[in-house]
Amino acid sequence: MEKKMIIRGVAVLCAGISTSIIAVQQLSGGATSLAGGELAQQMPPSQVLGASLVGSGAKLQFTNTANAPDMADHTQAAAPATLDKTTGPELASLALDAALHSASATAPEVEDAAQQGDTCAPVLHAAAMVDALIELVLDAPCHPDTRLVVSHNDLAFSAFTDSDGGYTAFIPALSADAKIDVFLSDDIFLQSSVEIPDAEDHQRVALQWDGTARFALHAYHNGAAYGENGHIHAQKPFDPNLDDSFLISLGELRGPEPMIAEIYSVPTARAGQSRVEVELHYTEHHCGQDFSAFLSDNSQVQNIHMKEISIAAPECPAEAGMVVMPLDFASRHAFRLQILSEMLGAMQE
């Protein structure tokens, strides 16, 4: 159990530590500058709008809910948890060394994307980890500080190799037969695949968008309110009262056409206790603009695939605020559990 918790923590820290520090400024219209090693605290937006889907792939319509008491409380507690920037990277590095050393003995290498004889050719490794995570390791010694795009099922995000041409990510698997594609620079395509034996034990929803928007994924457990224990998001990715649930941020905001993703994961048996929402934060400079994002999950019910959502900020002039869109997460997976239960019952008869 301790090893499992370490690897899960490393996954979240490695995936989200740099993205979260930048994103806390991007996702909060009233954020102040960083000082003294503390993260900026999000100021409550002056108005909150509620959004709902009109139809599949349709633009969202919103209504002003600023006068609703529950939504007002929801906004006032919007300050994200503080992340210690000085110890986070060290913790991630130490835990990563331990986790990778332990995992190397049990997680087999699935596919190399280059010939072993060419020391300059990029090599891609994929391995199954705890919590149905995919450990992705890219070694591209001749491509330092190079933009790359990672794709898995409908999920895609962009990042950069480090100064040595390396890149590591922990990706929540969206299917049992996981395939990962990596596009490196403009002319190199790498591919790997790995079987994830416990993929069905976790329910997931992924939100992805380009870096110009200010989207965020939020999950609530057991009736938690905004900012309470049980509310998890990019700055507070764990719920101590619901083991095996977490939220991972992937992607980097730097470079051309940045692609960002957030994935929420919860054990299948506990999915009914979850409430999931998408938030779009906007400032007075975003008034009158439309912002698009994409939703996908690992549900196989009714052939559900990626869905585009479009949210329009209020017409100008408008004060800073946010649009909140609830997702039909729990009921969808409850329906899936019912189908699986009925199938199991039929097999036993």
N, C-alpha and C positions, 0 to 999 in steps of 0.2 A: 504493500500500500504506500509506503514511504517513497519507494522508487517511482511509483506511478504518479504521485503528487509532484515530485521533482520534475519529471519529464513534462507533465502538464504545465507546470509553472514556467519552465524554460520555453515551451512552445509559445505561450502568451507573451512572455517578456521579449523573446527574439522577434516575434512577428509584430508586436505592437509598440515597443518602447520608443523607437524613433518616430514612427507614424503618430503615436499618441501625443508626443510633445509638440509636434507641429500642428496636429489636428485640433488640439484644444484651443489654439488661436484661430484656426480656420472655422471651427464649428461654433464659436461663440462671438456673436456680433459685438458684445460689449466687453470683450476680454482686455485686460490691462497687460502691459509688458511684463516679461519674466524678470524677477529680481530676487537676489539672495538665494538662488537655487530652488525657488518655489514655483509651481505652475500657476499660471494665471487662473483666476476664479471667474467663472461665467456669471455675468450680470443677468438678472431676470429680464427677459424681453418685455417690451411694453404691451404687446398684444399677442394672444395665442389664438390660432385658427385651427379648427378641426377639419380633417379631410376624409373623404370616403370615396371608394371606387365607383364610378358610374358604369363602367363596363370593362371587359378585358382589354387591356392596353389603352384605355381611354384616359383623357385628362381628368385630374382630380378636381372636384368642386369643394370649396371650403366655406365655412360659416364662422362668423366671429363668435368666440366663446369667452371673451375676456371677462364677462360678468358672471360666469359660472364659478361658484365657490370652489368646487373640486379642481377645476382647471387652474384657478389662481394659485391654489396651494401647490399644484403640480409644477408650476413655473418657479415659484419662490424658492423651492428647494433644489433648483437646477444646478447648483455649483458642483462640479465633478470632484471626485476624490483626489487628494494631493498625491503626486507621484514623486518619489525621491529620485531626482536625476543623477545624484552622485553615487548612490549605491546600486541602482537598478542595473546598469551595464555590467558592473563587477559581479553581481549576483547571477546575472544571465550567463556570463562567461564561465564562472566556476561551476554552475549547475549544468551548463551545456557540456563541459568537458566530462563531468561524471556521467551524464546521461548517455552521451555518445559512446563513451568507453564501455558502459554496461550494455548498450544496445548492439554494439558491433558483434558481440558474441552470439546474439540470438536472432538479429534481424538480417536475413540474407540480402545480398545485393541482387537486384532484379534485372537491371539492364544497364549496360554501358552504351553511351551514345557516340563513342569514338573508338578508333583503333588504339590499342595499347602502345603500339610502336611509335606513334606520333606524340611527342611530349607537348606540342603546342595545341593539339586538338582538344576542344572542350569535352569534358566527360560529365555525364549526368547520372546520378544515383537516386533511386527511390526505395524506401523501406517502410514497412508497416510498423507503427508505434502504438502505444496505449491510447485509449479513448478514440480509436478509429482515426488517428492522425497519420498523415503521410509526411515522413521526413524527406525533404528534397535537398540534395547537396549538389551544387554545380561547381566544378573545378575548371576554370578557363584562364590559365596563367597568362595567355597572350591577349586577354581582353579585360584589363583593369578598368574600373570606373566606367563600365559600359552598361547602357540601358538594356533591359530585358523585359519580356512579357511572358508571364506564366499563365497557362490555361489548363483547367481541369473541369470536365463536363461543360457547363455553361458559365463557370466562374472564370474570370480573367482579371489580372492586376499587373502593374508594372513596378519594377524595382531596378537597382543597380548592383553590379558586382563591386566588391571592395577593391582596395589598392593592389591586392594580390590576384585578382580575378576570381575570387570565390564568392559564393552566395549560398545561404542556408535558409530554409523556410519550413515551418510546420503547418501543413494545410489540412483542415478537417475534410475527410473524405466524403464525397457526395454520392458514392456508389461503391459496391463491393469490388468490382473489377475496375480499379482506378487507373485512368490513363492521364499522364501529365505531359504537356507540350511546353517547350521553352523556345521562344524566339529571341535569339541573341544578336544584337546589332541589326543589320538589314538583310543579312544573307545566310545566317546560320540557324538551322532548325534542329532541335534535339527532342527526343521522345523517350519516355520510359513508362513502365506500367508495374502495378503491384496489386496483389490480392489483399483486401482488407477483411479479415474474417469476422470482425465485430461491427461492421458498418450498420447492420440492421438494429443494433442496440442503441443507436443515437439518432435523434431527430434534429434536423438542421434547416436553417433558413439563411440565405446569403443575400446581402444587399451590395450592389456595386454601382459606381458612378465615376465620372471624370472629376479631376481635382478642382475644377472651377466651382463646383457646387458645394453646399455645406450640409450634407446628409449625415445621419447617424442612426444606428440601430440600438434600440433599448428593449430589454426584457424585464419582466416583473414576475416574481414567484410568490405563490400563496397570498395573493391580494396585496402585495407590497405597494406603497405609494412612491412617488418620485423622491429619490434621495434616501429612502429607508433601506434597511437590510432586506435583501431580496431583489433590489433593483440593480441590474448589472448593465454596463455599457463599456465603451472603449477605455475610460479612465478607472473603471472599477469592474474588471473582467470576471471576478469570481463571486459566488454566493456561498459563504461558509456553511449555510444551513441546507444547501442542496448540492451534495457531492456530485462530481462529474459534469456539472453544468459550467459553461464558460462562454466567453465571447472573444474572438480573435480578430485583430485588425491586420490587414495585409496591404502592401503597396507603399509607394513613396510619392510625396507631392512634388518633388523636384523633377526637373527635366521636361521635355516636350510631351504634351498629351498625357499627363499623369492619370493612372487608373487605380482607384482605391476600392477595397472590398472589406466588408465586415461580415463575419459568420457567427451566428449564435447556435450553440449546441446544448442539448439537454438529453438525458437518458429517455429512451422511448417510454418506459413505464411511468415517467414523471411529466411527460409532455402536457398532460391535462392540467397541470398546476401553473402553466406558463401563459403569460400575456405578452405579446410582442407588438412594438410600435416602430414606425419610421418617423423620424423628425427631420424637417428641413428648416434650418435657421437662415434668416435673411436680415439684411440691414436696409436702411433707407435707400442705399445705392442699388439694391436689387429689385426695387418696385417695378411692376409691370413686366417682369421677365419670367419665362418658363424654365423649369429645371427638370431634367429627366434622370431616372435611375432604373436599375433592373433588379428584379427579385427572382430567386430560384430556390429550390429546396431539394431534399433527397427523397421526397415522397414519390412513389410510383403509382399512386392512385390516379386513375383517369388520365394517364399520360401527361401529367402536369410538367410543363417546361418553363423556361424563363419568360417572365412577363415584364413589359415595360410600363413604368408609371411616369406620369408627368404632372408636376405640381406648379401652379402659377402663383407667384407672389402677388400681393394686392397691388392695385393700380396706384400710380403716383398721384399725389405724395403719400407716403406711408412711413410709419415709424418702424423701428426694428421689432422683430417678433419671430414666431416660428409656427410652422404648420405641423400638426400631429396626425398621423394616419395609422389607425389600428390595423393589424394584420389578422387574418383568420387562420392563425397558426394552430391553436389547441384543438379546435373542432375538426380541422382537416386531418390531423394525426389521430384524433380519437376515432374518426371514421375508418382510418387505416387499421388501427388496432382492432376494431370490430370485425373488419374483413378477415384479418389474420386469425383472430380467435375462431371465427366461423369455419375457416378453412381447416384449422387444426382439429376442431370438433368433428368435422366431416371425415377427416382422415382416421380418427380414432374409432368411428362407428363401424 
